[in-house]
């Protein structure tokens, strides 16, 4: 897991940890994604493509959990930090 510092801070400020959301992500709870994106994640999970979940902290800060296609890396970041990730880290 590769947590972004700003996301880690937001979770800490809400007395939460990335692990509680990683568990949801691991078990197919895709969080706040629209239903069509949830269905796409279900397909991606079965077919080896990248996964994306969206959650909010207890204080309402939205963040992402992304797992690359080969499942070797999972990132936890705020939406604006997602743009900074290297494309090959998330594909």
C-alpha positions in Angstrom: 0.0 0.0 0.0 1.2 3.5 -0.9 -0.7 6.1 1.1 -0.6 9.8 0.1 0.5 12.1 2.9 -2.4 14.4 2.6 -4.9 11.5 2.5 -3.1 9.9 5.5 -3.5 13.2 7.4 -7.2 13.4 6.5 -7.8 9.9 7.8 -5.8 10.6 10.9 -7.8 13.8 11.6 -10.9 11.7 11.4 -9.5 9.0 13.8 -9.6 6.5 10.9 -7.0 4.4 9.2 -6.4 3.4 5.6 -6.6 -0.2 6.6 -10.4 -0.1 7.4 -11.0 1.2 3.8 -8.5 -1.2 2.2 -10.5 -4.1 3.7 -13.7 -2.8 2.1 -11.8 -2.4 -1.2 -10.3 -5.9 -0.9 -13.8 -7.4 -0.4 -15.5 -5.6 -3.3 -17.2 -2.7 -1.4 -16.4 0.0 -3.9 -17.7 2.8 -1.7 -19.3 5.8 -3.3 -18.9 4.9 -7.0 -21.9 5.1 -9.2 -23.5 1.7 -10.0 -22.0 1.5 -13.5 -18.5 2.0 -12.2 -19.2 -0.6 -9.5 -20.2 -3.1 -12.2 -17.0 -2.2 -14.2 -14.9 -2.9 -11.0 -16.6 -6.3 -10.6 -15.6 -7.1 -14.2 -12.1 -5.7 -13.7 -11.7 -7.8 -10.6 -12.5 -11.0 -12.5 -10.5 -10.0 -15.6 -7.3 -8.6 -14.2 -7.8 -4.8 -14.8 -7.2 -1.9 -12.4 -9.7 -1.3 -9.5 -10.9 2.0 -8.1 -12.9 2.7 -5.0 -14.1 6.1 -3.6 -14.8 6.7 0.1 -15.2 9.6 2.5 -13.7 10.1 5.9 -15.9 10.7 8.9 -15.2 14.4 8.3 -16.4 14.2 4.7 -13.0 14.2 2.9 -13.3 12.2 -0.3 -10.4 9.9 -1.2 -9.6 7.1 -3.6 -8.2 3.6 -3.3 -6.6 2.4 -6.5 -5.1 -1.0 -7.3 -3.1 -1.6 -10.4 -4.0 -4.4 -12.8 -1.4 -6.9 -11.6 -2.4 -6.3 -8.0 1.1 -5.5 -6.9 0.4 -1.9 -5.8 -2.5 -0.2 -4.1 -2.6 3.6 -3.7 -4.7 5.7 -1.2 -4.9 9.3 -2.2 -7.1 12.4 -2.5 -8.7 12.9 -5.9 -6.3 15.8 -6.8 -3.3 13.6 -6.0 -4.5 10.9 -8.4 -3.4 13.1 -11.3 0.1 13.1 -9.9 0.5 9.3 -9.9 2.5 7.9 -12.7 0.2 6.2 -15.2 2.1 2.9 -15.2 1.7 2.8 -11.4 -2.1 2.6 -11.8 -2.4 0.5 -14.9 
